[in-house]
């Protein structure tokens, strides 16, 4: 059985897919589900994908961060609705 290749060897579209899934998974750490151990794993995936990008590739860093944030906030939109339906009493 062979190990997966290093993240820096993945084509760009798979790096973006990994970052998007990591962002989606980070939303599982929020209280309705409460899988808090997913949080460090998700952030480690983001760090592993961003780290191999050359220092001069700021647009690519920004695109990875945007993709991660997009996945996280789309999956966590239920929190906005929950805030409006909380009883003040």
N, C-alpha and C positions, 0 to 999 in steps of 0.2 A: 504494500500500500504506500503510495507516495503522498507526501505532504503538499498542501496548497502552495503555489508560488508566492513569493513576497508581494505585498500590496503594491509596491512600486513597479512590479512587473505586469500588473493588470492593465488592460487598455483603459483609456479615459472614461468610456461609458460605464464600465464596471465599477470604477472608483466612485463615480457620481451615484450609481445605484446603491453601493454600499453605504455612502454617506446619507442618502435619502432614507434607507431602511434603518440606519442608526438613529436618525432623527425621529422617525416614527416609533421606534422602540423606546426612545427616551420618554415619550408620553406615557408609557406603561408604568413609569415610576410614580406617577401622580396618584393621589389617594383613592379614587374609586377602584383601581386595580391594585395599586400599592406594591408593585414589584420593584422595590428600590434597588436590588442588586443589578438590575439592568442598567442603571445610570452610569456606573464606572465603565462598564463594558461598552456602552454606546459612545461615551466620550473618548475611550481608548481607540475605537474605530476611527473616529474623526481625527484624532491625533496621528494615527498611523497613516491615514491617507494624506493629510496635509503635510506631514514631515518630509516626505521624499520630493516634494515639489521644489524646484530651484528657487533661490531667494529672490530672483528678479521677476518671478511669475506672480505678481500681485493679483492680477485679474483671475487667475486660476484659484488662488487662495480664497479670494472673495466669492467666487462661484461655488466652491465647496462649502463655505460658511453659509451662503444663501440657501443652498440645497438642503443642508442640515437643518437650518432654521425653518425652512418651508415645511419639511417633513414633520418637525416637532410641533409647529403651531397649527398645522392642518389637523393633526391627530389630537391636539389638546384644545380644540375649539369648544368642546363641551363645557369647559370651565367658564367661558363667557356667559353661556346660558345659565349655568348654575348660579352665578353671581346675581343674576336678575331675579331668580326665583327663591331667594333666601328670605324667610320671614324676619321682619325687624323685631318682632316680639321675642 
